[in-house]
Amino acid sequence: DIELGCPTGAVVLSMGDDGATRRITPEELKRLCKEQRLYSTASLNEKLYLHYRGYSRIEGLGAWTGLRALWLEGNGFGAIEGLEAQQDLRCLYLHQNCIKRIEHLDCCPKLATLQLSDNMITSLSNLSGLSRLSTLQLAHNKLESADDLRHLLMCPSISVLDLQNNLLDDPAVVDILEGLPQLAVLQLQGNPVVTKIKDYRRTLISRCKSLTYLDDRPVFAEERLAVEAWSIGGLPAERAERRRQREEKEDAHRRNLQYMKELATRALPLATSAAIAPPSAAQSPALAPAVDSEVSYERALHALEARRKQLLAAGC
């Protein structure tokens, strides 16, 4: 085996018997079909697992035209290639490889999820043809500046973006993120830029209007209202908004408590009158079965006790 250095460690490539790295051959794919219990007709399969196999190139997938999800992580791929036949592909997992450039994905126009974490990507490119791309994961790469991210503006459909643990140190990245109208989930922690953006969390929430989750916790409606107040009037306005929210919750709690008290007050006279009212003529006959039931129960107990004593006497 050999090891290829990657940003977060090494990708181990399994060597064949002849000393060459493994390839995705028809024989290999046939073997994997049996192993993964897939259809023997390649075009009928919607998923294929080729992860952690030690392959060095993406190849041999021409017959797999029906794939919707393809797992290729943990190999030794240095380039994105060989996907010309995967026009129905929705999810592509290429993390933990040695890819330096995003390319050759125009042949997958329906791609919605692209996982490229733990690679060696230095800038974003060739994503403008992916009009349905909603999830893009790029953690643990080598992105540094706002220019490295500028191509994101060509992908307005992105709603989930993972950029954590890169080398981003340019506060201008906020301008790029603000230009993504559907951005709902953002992971930016682990980058030097986090400490360079003043009021980091407030700034991101105020400028990314669709954001519902930032780094390690969600963005609730109360926090967004407070941040919007902060963006207009600073800390005093934020404190006033949080005080208003607190008072609003307390008022709602008091109203609910008062309503419950009123219900209890209205119900008390009804319960009292029901307790002291004499039974009606229609109700009186209904008491007889209850009395009869009590008598039958007492008789059964006496019979059972008599039988017990009889058995004890016979035993003696």
Short mmCIF file of the C-alpha atoms (twelve columns), coordinates in Angstrom:
data_MODEL
# 
_entry.id   MODEL 
# 
loop_
_atom_site.group_PDB 
_atom_site.id 
_atom_site.type_symbol 
_atom_site.label_atom_id 
_atom_site.label_alt_id 
_atom_site.label_comp_id 
_atom_site.label_asym_id 
_atom_site.label_seq_id 
_atom_site.Cartn_x 
_atom_site.Cartn_y 
_atom_site.Cartn_z 
_atom_site.pdbx_PDB_model_num 
ATOM 1   C CA . ASP A 1   0.000   0.000   0.000   1 
ATOM 2   C CA . ILE A 2   0.986   3.635   -0.531  1 
ATOM 3   C CA . GLU A 3   -0.235  6.830   1.077   1 
ATOM 4   C CA . LEU A 4   -1.115  10.125  -0.576  1 
ATOM 5   C CA . GLY A 5   -0.940  13.207  1.632   1 
ATOM 6   C CA . CYS A 6   -4.215  15.107  1.934   1 
ATOM 7   C CA . PRO A 7   -5.275  18.079  4.104   1 
ATOM 8   C CA . THR A 8   -6.519  16.019  7.045   1 
ATOM 9   C CA . GLY A 9   -4.335  12.971  6.791   1 
ATOM 10  C CA . ALA A 10  -3.464  10.327  4.244   1 
ATOM 11  C CA . VAL A 11  -5.534  8.458   1.721   1 
ATOM 12  C CA . VAL A 12  -4.397  4.847   1.593   1 
ATOM 13  C CA . LEU A 13  -4.341  3.288   -1.858  1 
ATOM 14  C CA . SER A 14  -4.593  -0.482  -1.968  1 
ATOM 15  C CA . MET A 15  -2.148  -2.033  -4.382  1 
ATOM 16  C CA . GLY A 16  -3.043  -4.891  -6.695  1 
ATOM 17  C CA . ASP A 17  -1.034  -8.044  -7.020  1 
ATOM 18  C CA . ASP A 18  1.008   -6.497  -9.831  1 
ATOM 19  C CA . GLY A 19  1.885   -3.427  -7.759  1 
ATOM 20  C CA . ALA A 20  -0.559  -1.092  -9.560  1 
ATOM 21  C CA . THR A 21  -3.345  0.808   -7.874  1 
ATOM 22  C CA . ARG A 22  -6.827  -0.648  -8.222  1 
ATOM 23  C CA . ARG A 23  -9.019  0.436   -11.134 1 
ATOM 24  C CA . ILE A 24  -12.770 0.467   -11.658 1 
ATOM 25  C CA . THR A 25  -12.993 -2.248  -14.273 1 
ATOM 26  C CA . PRO A 26  -16.066 -4.153  -15.576 1 
ATOM 27  C CA . GLU A 27  -14.935 -7.171  -13.570 1 
ATOM 28  C CA . GLU A 28  -14.618 -5.050  -10.431 1 
ATOM 29  C CA . LEU A 29  -18.089 -3.580  -10.927 1 
ATOM 30  C CA . LYS A 30  -19.568 -7.019  -11.529 1 
ATOM 31  C CA . ARG A 31  -18.049 -8.222  -8.272  1 
ATOM 32  C CA . LEU A 32  -19.431 -5.178  -6.418  1 
ATOM 33  C CA . CYS A 33  -22.900 -5.825  -7.846  1 
ATOM 34  C CA . LYS A 34  -22.920 -9.194  -6.137  1 
ATOM 35  C CA . GLU A 35  -21.393 -7.818  -2.959  1 
ATOM 36  C CA . GLN A 36  -23.896 -4.950  -2.683  1 
ATOM 37  C CA . ARG A 37  -26.846 -7.006  -3.989  1 
ATOM 38  C CA . LEU A 38  -27.438 -4.713  -6.939  1 
ATOM 39  C CA . TYR A 39  -29.082 -5.431  -10.284 1 
ATOM 40  C CA . SER A 40  -26.824 -7.176  -12.754 1 
ATOM 41  C CA . THR A 41  -28.058 -4.731  -15.422 1 
ATOM 42  C CA . ALA A 42  -26.048 -1.639  -14.513 1 
ATOM 43  C CA . SER A 43  -28.528 0.920   -15.851 1 
ATOM 44  C CA . LEU A 44  -31.238 -0.265  -13.412 1 
ATOM 45  C CA . ASN A 45  -29.256 0.690   -10.306 1 
ATOM 46  C CA . GLU A 46  -29.855 4.047   -8.600  1 
ATOM 47  C CA . LYS A 47  -26.961 3.864   -6.135  1 
ATOM 48  C CA . LEU A 48  -23.399 2.573   -6.096  1 
ATOM 49  C CA . TYR A 49  -20.852 2.421   -3.273  1 
ATOM 50  C CA . LEU A 50  -17.217 2.778   -4.385  1 
ATOM 51  C CA . HIS A 51  -15.859 4.327   -1.185  1 
ATOM 52  C CA . TYR A 52  -12.605 3.349   0.554   1 
ATOM 53  C CA . ARG A 53  -11.509 1.044   -2.266  1 
ATOM 54  C CA . GLY A 54  -8.171  2.599   -3.205  1 
ATOM 55  C CA . TYR A 55  -9.129  3.611   -6.745  1 
ATOM 56  C CA . SER A 56  -6.990  6.242   -8.444  1 
ATOM 57  C CA . ARG A 57  -9.390  7.304   -11.241 1 
ATOM 58  C CA . ILE A 58  -13.148 7.634   -11.742 1 
ATOM 59  C CA . GLU A 59  -13.832 5.442   -14.746 1 
ATOM 60  C CA . GLY A 60  -15.862 2.559   -16.121 1 
ATOM 61  C CA . LEU A 61  -19.297 4.006   -15.267 1 
ATOM 62  C CA . GLY A 62  -20.596 4.435   -18.810 1 
ATOM 63  C CA . ALA A 63  -23.294 1.792   -18.420 1 
ATOM 64  C CA . TRP A 64  -24.526 3.092   -15.046 1 
ATOM 65  C CA . THR A 65  -26.894 5.642   -16.521 1 
ATOM 66  C CA . GLY A 66  -29.587 5.364   -13.822 1 
ATOM 67  C CA . LEU A 67  -27.442 6.355   -10.841 1 
ATOM 68  C CA . ARG A 68  -28.905 8.939   -8.483  1 
ATOM 69  C CA . ALA A 69  -26.407 8.591   -5.630  1 
ATOM 70  C CA . LEU A 70  -22.722 7.749   -5.976  1 
ATOM 71  C CA . TRP A 71  -20.291 7.271   -3.071  1 
ATOM 72  C CA . LEU A 72  -16.623 7.817   -4.036  1 
ATOM 73  C CA . GLU A 73  -15.080 9.063   -0.793  1 
ATOM 74  C CA . GLY A 74  -11.860 7.800   0.717   1 
ATOM 75  C CA . ASN A 75  -10.049 6.933   -2.510  1 
ATOM 76  C CA . GLY A 76  -7.079  8.559   -4.220  1 
ATOM 77  C CA . PHE A 77  -8.868  10.595  -6.877  1 
ATOM 78  C CA . GLY A 78  -6.943  13.640  -8.049  1 
ATOM 79  C CA . ALA A 79  -9.607  14.865  -10.472 1 
ATOM 80  C CA . ILE A 80  -13.350 14.771  -11.071 1 
ATOM 81  C CA . GLU A 81  -13.884 12.854  -14.296 1 
ATOM 82  C CA . GLY A 82  -15.670 9.912   -15.876 1 
ATOM 83  C CA . LEU A 83  -19.212 11.007  -14.987 1 
ATOM 84  C CA . GLU A 84  -20.476 11.790  -18.484 1 
ATOM 85  C CA . ALA A 85  -23.183 9.093   -18.340 1 
ATOM 86  C CA . GLN A 86  -24.585 10.099  -14.927 1 
ATOM 87  C CA . GLN A 87  -27.101 12.675  -16.128 1 
ATOM 88  C CA . ASP A 88  -29.667 11.686  -13.470 1 
ATOM 89  C CA . LEU A 89  -27.225 11.934  -10.585 1 
ATOM 90  C CA . ARG A 90  -28.591 13.783  -7.530  1 
ATOM 91  C CA . CYS A 91  -25.992 13.105  -4.826  1 
ATOM 92  C CA . LEU A 92  -22.228 12.836  -5.308  1 
ATOM 93  C CA . TYR A 93  -19.889 12.096  -2.401  1 
ATOM 94  C CA . LEU A 94  -16.233 12.830  -3.171  1 
ATOM 95  C CA . HIS A 95  -14.861 13.748  0.254   1 
ATOM 96  C CA . GLN A 96  -11.524 12.493  1.563   1 
ATOM 97  C CA . ASN A 97  -9.743  12.449  -1.785  1 
ATOM 98  C CA . CYS A 98  -6.983  14.607  -3.300  1 
ATOM 99  C CA . ILE A 99  -9.066  16.749  -5.654  1 
ATOM 100 C CA . LYS A 100 -7.664  20.208  -6.383  1 
ATOM 101 C CA . ARG A 101 -10.241 21.573  -8.819  1 
ATOM 102 C CA . ILE A 102 -13.990 21.327  -9.347  1 
ATOM 103 C CA . GLU A 103 -14.629 20.372  -12.965 1 
ATOM 104 C CA . HIS A 104 -16.521 18.132  -15.390 1 
ATOM 105 C CA . LEU A 105 -19.839 18.325  -13.552 1 
ATOM 106 C CA . ASP A 106 -21.897 19.967  -16.301 1 
ATOM 107 C CA . CYS A 107 -22.896 16.462  -17.356 1 
ATOM 108 C CA . CYS A 108 -24.812 16.099  -14.062 1 
ATOM 109 C CA . PRO A 109 -27.411 18.912  -14.344 1 
ATOM 110 C CA . LYS A 110 -29.713 17.406  -11.699 1 
ATOM 111 C CA . LEU A 111 -27.051 17.306  -8.993  1 
ATOM 112 C CA . ALA A 112 -28.469 18.576  -5.681  1 
ATOM 113 C CA . THR A 113 -25.854 17.461  -3.123  1 
ATOM 114 C CA . LEU A 114 -22.095 17.721  -3.668  1 
ATOM 115 C CA . GLN A 115 -19.754 16.589  -0.889  1 
ATOM 116 C CA . LEU A 116 -16.133 17.708  -1.420  1 
ATOM 117 C CA . SER A 117 -14.847 18.032  2.136   1 
ATOM 118 C CA . ASP A 118 -11.299 16.937  2.996   1 
ATOM 119 C CA . ASN A 119 -9.743  17.645  -0.390  1 
ATOM 120 C CA . MET A 120 -7.194  20.173  -1.685  1 
ATOM 121 C CA . ILE A 121 -9.478  22.693  -3.420  1 
ATOM 122 C CA . THR A 122 -8.092  26.238  -3.530  1 
ATOM 123 C CA . SER A 123 -10.939 28.021  -5.350  1 
ATOM 124 C CA . LEU A 124 -14.457 27.337  -6.594  1 
ATOM 125 C CA . SER A 125 -15.306 26.996  -10.273 1 
ATOM 126 C CA . ASN A 126 -17.485 25.180  -12.813 1 
ATOM 127 C CA . LEU A 127 -20.621 25.054  -10.677 1 
ATOM 128 C CA . SER A 128 -22.784 27.493  -12.636 1 
ATOM 129 C CA . GLY A 129 -24.343 24.680  -14.690 1 
ATOM 130 C CA . LEU A 130 -25.773 23.019  -11.571 1 
ATOM 131 C CA . SER A 131 -29.049 24.914  -11.299 1 
ATOM 132 C CA . ARG A 132 -30.457 22.478  -8.712  1 
ATOM 133 C CA . LEU A 133 -27.450 22.412  -6.405  1 
ATOM 134 C CA . SER A 134 -28.731 22.977  -2.857  1 
ATOM 135 C CA . THR A 135 -26.082 21.398  -0.601  1 
ATOM 136 C CA . LEU A 136 -22.367 22.101  -1.033  1 
ATOM 137 C CA . GLN A 137 -19.880 20.782  1.533   1 
ATOM 138 C CA . LEU A 138 -16.317 22.092  1.341   1 
ATOM 139 C CA . ALA A 139 -14.942 21.701  4.863   1 
ATOM 140 C CA . HIS A 140 -11.217 21.051  5.333   1 
ATOM 141 C CA . ASN A 141 -10.006 22.424  2.000   1 
ATOM 142 C CA . LYS A 142 -7.596  25.265  1.146   1 
ATOM 143 C CA . LEU A 143 -9.942  28.173  0.482   1 
ATOM 144 C CA . GLU A 144 -8.428  31.457  1.649   1 
ATOM 145 C CA . SER A 145 -10.034 34.613  0.254   1 
ATOM 146 C CA . ALA A 146 -13.332 36.071  -0.898  1 
ATOM 147 C CA . ASP A 147 -12.175 35.667  -4.495  1 
ATOM 148 C CA . ASP A 148 -11.854 31.928  -3.899  1 
ATOM 149 C CA . LEU A 149 -15.579 31.886  -3.046  1 
ATOM 150 C CA . ARG A 150 -16.836 34.405  -5.603  1 
ATOM 151 C CA . HIS A 151 -18.085 31.685  -7.946  1 
ATOM 152 C CA . LEU A 152 -20.760 30.888  -5.343  1 
ATOM 153 C CA . LEU A 153 -22.682 33.877  -6.677  1 
ATOM 154 C CA . MET A 154 -23.332 31.778  -9.789  1 
ATOM 155 C CA . CYS A 155 -25.161 29.218  -7.606  1 
ATOM 156 C CA . PRO A 156 -28.181 31.044  -6.116  1 
ATOM 157 C CA . SER A 157 -29.951 27.761  -5.322  1 
ATOM 158 C CA . ILE A 158 -27.492 26.799  -2.545  1 
ATOM 159 C CA . SER A 159 -29.241 26.530  0.823   1 
ATOM 160 C CA . VAL A 160 -26.691 24.467  2.812   1 
ATOM 161 C CA . LEU A 161 -23.030 25.524  2.727   1 
ATOM 162 C CA . ASP A 162 -20.217 24.003  4.780   1 
ATOM 163 C CA . LEU A 163 -16.955 25.994  4.742   1 
ATOM 164 C CA . GLN A 164 -15.623 25.163  8.184   1 
ATOM 165 C CA . ASN A 165 -11.937 24.566  8.853   1 
ATOM 166 C CA . ASN A 166 -10.584 26.190  5.705   1 
ATOM 167 C CA . LEU A 167 -8.050  29.046  5.615   1 
ATOM 168 C CA . LEU A 168 -10.537 31.873  5.047   1 
ATOM 169 C CA . ASP A 169 -9.280  35.114  6.576   1 
ATOM 170 C CA . ASP A 170 -10.933 37.791  4.418   1 
ATOM 171 C CA . PRO A 171 -13.954 39.558  6.009   1 
ATOM 172 C CA . ALA A 172 -15.184 40.246  2.472   1 
ATOM 173 C CA . VAL A 173 -16.510 36.671  2.406   1 
ATOM 174 C CA . VAL A 174 -19.591 38.091  4.143   1 
ATOM 175 C CA . ASP A 175 -20.406 39.990  0.947   1 
ATOM 176 C CA . ILE A 176 -20.352 36.703  -0.980  1 
ATOM 177 C CA . LEU A 177 -22.528 34.900  1.568   1 
ATOM 178 C CA . GLU A 178 -24.997 37.777  1.611   1 
ATOM 179 C CA . GLY A 179 -25.445 37.281  -2.134  1 
ATOM 180 C CA . LEU A 180 -26.891 33.768  -1.673  1 
ATOM 181 C CA . PRO A 181 -30.652 34.398  -1.384  1 
ATOM 182 C CA . GLN A 182 -31.585 30.883  -0.216  1 
ATOM 183 C CA . LEU A 183 -28.719 30.267  2.215   1 
ATOM 184 C CA . ALA A 184 -30.314 28.659  5.285   1 
ATOM 185 C CA . VAL A 185 -27.503 26.615  6.876   1 
ATOM 186 C CA . LEU A 186 -23.937 27.931  7.108   1 
ATOM 187 C CA . GLN A 187 -20.871 26.361  8.716   1 
ATOM 188 C CA . LEU A 188 -17.986 28.841  8.907   1 
ATOM 189 C CA . GLN A 189 -16.343 28.017  12.236  1 
ATOM 190 C CA . GLY A 190 -12.708 26.993  12.266  1 
ATOM 191 C CA . ASN A 191 -11.636 29.785  9.877   1 
ATOM 192 C CA . PRO A 192 -9.442  32.750  10.920  1 
ATOM 193 C CA . VAL A 193 -12.035 35.128  9.490   1 
ATOM 194 C CA . VAL A 194 -14.428 34.380  12.363  1 
ATOM 195 C CA . THR A 195 -12.327 36.458  14.760  1 
ATOM 196 C CA . LYS A 196 -11.886 39.246  12.186  1 
ATOM 197 C CA . ILE A 197 -15.602 39.888  11.672  1 
ATOM 198 C CA . LYS A 198 -16.840 42.243  14.369  1 
ATOM 199 C CA . ASP A 199 -19.935 40.910  16.124  1 
ATOM 200 C CA . TYR A 200 -19.577 37.783  14.010  1 
ATOM 201 C CA . ARG A 201 -22.883 36.047  14.723  1 
ATOM 202 C CA . ARG A 202 -24.975 39.217  14.679  1 
ATOM 203 C CA . THR A 203 -23.360 40.337  11.431  1 
ATOM 204 C CA . LEU A 204 -23.960 37.047  9.630   1 
ATOM 205 C CA . ILE A 205 -27.566 36.782  10.793  1 
ATOM 206 C CA . SER A 206 -28.391 40.380  9.904   1 
ATOM 207 C CA . ARG A 207 -26.893 40.168  6.418   1 
ATOM 208 C CA . CYS A 208 -27.976 36.623  5.468   1 
ATOM 209 C CA . LYS A 209 -31.734 37.042  5.643   1 
ATOM 210 C CA . SER A 210 -32.662 33.386  5.075   1 
ATOM 211 C CA . LEU A 211 -30.237 31.945  7.628   1 
ATOM 212 C CA . THR A 212 -31.831 29.468  10.053  1 
ATOM 213 C CA . TYR A 213 -28.691 27.698  11.340  1 
ATOM 214 C CA . LEU A 214 -25.225 29.149  11.911  1 
ATOM 215 C CA . ASP A 215 -22.283 26.997  13.029  1 
ATOM 216 C CA . ASP A 216 -23.246 25.174  16.209  1 
ATOM 217 C CA . ARG A 217 -26.813 26.373  16.871  1 
ATOM 218 C CA . PRO A 218 -30.032 27.403  15.137  1 
ATOM 219 C CA . VAL A 219 -31.232 30.931  14.486  1 
ATOM 220 C CA . PHE A 220 -34.622 31.265  16.142  1 
ATOM 221 C CA . ALA A 221 -37.166 33.949  15.285  1 
ATOM 222 C CA . GLU A 222 -36.524 35.768  18.593  1 
ATOM 223 C CA . GLU A 223 -32.797 36.013  17.879  1 
ATOM 224 C CA . ARG A 224 -33.414 37.310  14.363  1 
ATOM 225 C CA . LEU A 225 -35.728 40.046  15.651  1 
ATOM 226 C CA . ALA A 226 -33.129 41.053  18.251  1 
ATOM 227 C CA . VAL A 227 -30.364 41.102  15.623  1 
ATOM 228 C CA . GLU A 228 -32.459 43.193  13.246  1 
ATOM 229 C CA . ALA A 229 -33.016 45.678  16.066  1 
ATOM 230 C CA . TRP A 230 -29.255 45.658  16.727  1 
ATOM 231 C CA . SER A 231 -28.514 46.378  13.063  1 
ATOM 232 C CA . ILE A 232 -30.730 49.469  13.254  1 
ATOM 233 C CA . GLY A 233 -30.012 50.878  16.708  1 
ATOM 234 C CA . GLY A 234 -27.075 48.953  18.167  1 
ATOM 235 C CA . LEU A 235 -26.999 47.276  21.578  1 
ATOM 236 C CA . PRO A 236 -29.622 49.558  23.221  1 
ATOM 237 C CA . ALA A 237 -32.124 48.645  20.509  1 
ATOM 238 C CA . GLU A 238 -31.280 44.946  20.874  1 
ATOM 239 C CA . ARG A 239 -31.782 45.093  24.651  1 
ATOM 240 C CA . ALA A 240 -35.103 46.873  24.167  1 
ATOM 241 C CA . GLU A 241 -36.249 44.211  21.712  1 
ATOM 242 C CA . ARG A 242 -35.255 41.376  24.047  1 
ATOM 243 C CA . ARG A 243 -37.096 43.127  26.899  1 
ATOM 244 C CA . ARG A 244 -40.178 43.460  24.687  1 
ATOM 245 C CA . GLN A 245 -40.025 39.744  23.860  1 
ATOM 246 C CA . ARG A 246 -39.677 38.845  27.530  1 
ATOM 247 C CA . GLU A 247 -42.642 41.029  28.518  1 
ATOM 248 C CA . GLU A 248 -44.703 39.584  25.676  1 
ATOM 249 C CA . LYS A 249 -44.058 36.036  26.924  1 
ATOM 250 C CA . GLU A 250 -44.912 37.025  30.506  1 
ATOM 251 C CA . ASP A 251 -48.164 38.654  29.354  1 
ATOM 252 C CA . ALA A 252 -49.093 35.541  27.399  1 
ATOM 253 C CA . HIS A 253 -48.369 33.395  30.470  1 
ATOM 254 C CA . ARG A 254 -50.533 35.633  32.652  1 
ATOM 255 C CA . ARG A 255 -53.399 35.519  30.146  1 
ATOM 256 C CA . ASN A 256 -53.266 31.735  30.035  1 
ATOM 257 C CA . LEU A 257 -53.219 31.520  33.836  1 
ATOM 258 C CA . GLN A 258 -56.164 33.915  34.123  1 
ATOM 259 C CA . TYR A 259 -58.117 31.902  31.565  1 
ATOM 260 C CA . MET A 260 -57.547 28.686  33.522  1 
ATOM 261 C CA . LYS A 261 -58.717 30.389  36.732  1 
ATOM 262 C CA . GLU A 262 -61.896 31.575  35.018  1 
ATOM 263 C CA . LEU A 263 -62.594 28.061  33.778  1 
ATOM 264 C CA . ALA A 264 -62.162 26.690  37.296  1 
ATOM 265 C CA . THR A 265 -64.449 29.399  38.746  1 
ATOM 266 C CA . ARG A 266 -67.202 28.658  36.238  1 
ATOM 267 C CA . ALA A 267 -66.946 24.906  36.796  1 
ATOM 268 C CA . LEU A 268 -67.111 25.028  40.647  1 
ATOM 269 C CA . PRO A 269 -70.856 25.886  41.013  1 
ATOM 270 C CA . LEU A 270 -71.762 23.142  38.542  1 
ATOM 271 C CA . ALA A 271 -69.745 20.552  40.466  1 
ATOM 272 C CA . THR A 272 -71.266 21.661  43.806  1 
ATOM 273 C CA . SER A 273 -74.859 21.493  42.555  1 
ATOM 274 C CA . ALA A 274 -74.256 18.051  41.057  1 
ATOM 275 C CA . ALA A 275 -72.908 16.788  44.396  1 
ATOM 276 C CA . ILE A 276 -75.873 17.927  46.543  1 
ATOM 277 C CA . ALA A 277 -78.720 17.269  44.073  1 
ATOM 278 C CA . PRO A 278 -81.005 14.271  45.035  1 
ATOM 279 C CA . PRO A 279 -81.118 11.417  42.550  1 
ATOM 280 C CA . SER A 280 -83.915 11.675  40.047  1 
ATOM 281 C CA . ALA A 281 -86.543 9.032   39.455  1 
ATOM 282 C CA . ALA A 282 -84.788 7.984   36.296  1 
ATOM 283 C CA . GLN A 283 -81.547 7.488   38.218  1 
ATOM 284 C CA . SER A 284 -82.986 5.528   41.220  1 
ATOM 285 C CA . PRO A 285 -83.495 2.172   39.463  1 
ATOM 286 C CA . ALA A 286 -79.897 2.320   38.351  1 
ATOM 287 C CA . LEU A 287 -78.800 1.992   41.994  1 
ATOM 288 C CA . ALA A 288 -80.319 -1.469  42.337  1 
ATOM 289 C CA . PRO A 289 -77.825 -3.243  40.116  1 
ATOM 290 C CA . ALA A 290 -75.003 -1.682  42.108  1 
ATOM 291 C CA . VAL A 291 -76.504 -3.001  45.370  1 
ATOM 292 C CA . ASP A 292 -77.097 -6.417  43.852  1 
ATOM 293 C CA . SER A 293 -73.506 -6.476  42.672  1 
ATOM 294 C CA . GLU A 294 -72.236 -5.745  46.176  1 
ATOM 295 C CA . VAL A 295 -74.367 -8.581  47.643  1 
ATOM 296 C CA . SER A 296 -73.165 -11.020 45.000  1 
ATOM 297 C CA . TYR A 297 -69.583 -10.036 45.714  1 
ATOM 298 C CA . GLU A 298 -70.044 -10.646 49.471  1 
ATOM 299 C CA . ARG A 299 -71.628 -14.037 48.828  1 
ATOM 300 C CA . ALA A 300 -68.764 -15.047 46.579  1 
ATOM 301 C CA . LEU A 301 -66.235 -14.091 49.254  1 
ATOM 302 C CA . HIS A 302 -68.097 -16.179 51.890  1 
ATOM 303 C CA . ALA A 303 -68.235 -19.172 49.534  1 
ATOM 304 C CA . LEU A 304 -64.553 -18.877 48.780  1 
ATOM 305 C CA . GLU A 305 -63.665 -18.671 52.474  1 
ATOM 306 C CA . ALA A 306 -65.811 -21.723 53.255  1 
ATOM 307 C CA . ARG A 307 -64.114 -23.708 50.493  1 
ATOM 308 C CA . ARG A 308 -60.687 -22.695 51.811  1 
ATOM 309 C CA . LYS A 309 -61.563 -23.938 55.331  1 
ATOM 310 C CA . GLN A 310 -62.877 -27.185 53.870  1 
ATOM 311 C CA . LEU A 311 -59.637 -27.821 52.033  1 
ATOM 312 C CA . LEU A 312 -57.589 -27.070 55.131  1 
ATOM 313 C CA . ALA A 313 -59.668 -29.491 57.206  1 
ATOM 314 C CA . ALA A 314 -59.253 -32.236 54.595  1 
ATOM 315 C CA . GLY A 315 -55.505 -31.685 54.636  1 
ATOM 316 C CA . CYS A 316 -55.325 -32.129 58.370  1 
# 
